[in-house]
């Protein structure tokens, strides 16, 4: 186990840390230019608009929604300011169905310390379920993840960590990339193995897989907000969490007490168009149906879309 570090040692270790964000929201106005430093993901279709339809990366039937992405190269204050600017300029109405926020943390010195990464993984296995109960709240215990228009997500984002067998396998790693690969099921095809052929998404709330993609740890456990204080709490949480792990603090939960990470408990939409109409299909089939809708090859009536949504214009 990693020895408890002094505050000064941790501060020095974390020097130069930078942050990025994925902000998934159905209410982005894609007709407007984004602030410098933000781009829209070209293939993200999970975000809900107020009418319950997913984002359209082709911008042919829906000009709203998507995932705004910043590279992991900003300080906490810079990222906070950038996202507030984007929210004030690019949202076309109030967020009705919260999407997700993923915060990426890049710690330069961590990339040279594989044993420290292993310690973080092990510490996270123990502590994350307790943190999750403080951070994430849902009004529906059956679906504690988010609900998107393709897949009714039933993974427990509040408490999801890595399978123990993957953590044991990870001990063989000698580089950060190997840690990432060994934590996921198939080192030869690990990106695809993040998704099963069912509706359960296996990516844990604190995801070390991105160490093999962009050298970051991804915290994918937050819902979208336009509240400046809540957004700052979200951005500051990952580094505070890592700091608690590095010091083996006896009371790490103190970093979340009295802080708000959600505007309100997440409420699952009453219905979820494509997901409801394709229950029982594998994910690839659902994706195919969604793509056919986007490409205009089929209509909503073709898949017996609920009249409720047709009446709303979809």
Secondary structure, DSSP 8 states (H G I E B T S, - for coil): ------HHHHHHHTTT-EEEEEEEEEEEETTS---TT-EE-SS----B-TTS-B--TT-SS--EEEEEEEEEEE-HHHHHHHHHHHHHHHB-S--SS--EEEEEEE-GGGGG-HHHHHHHHHHHHHHHHHHHHHH--BS-TT--S-B-SS-B----TTT----HHHHHHHTT-SSHHHHHHHHSS-TTSTTGGGB-SSS-B---SEEGGGGGTTS-EEEEEEE----HHHHHHHHHHHHHHHHHHHHT-TTGGGGTTT----SS-B---S--HHHHHTTTS-HHHHHHHHHHHHHTSS-TGGGT--HHHHHTT-
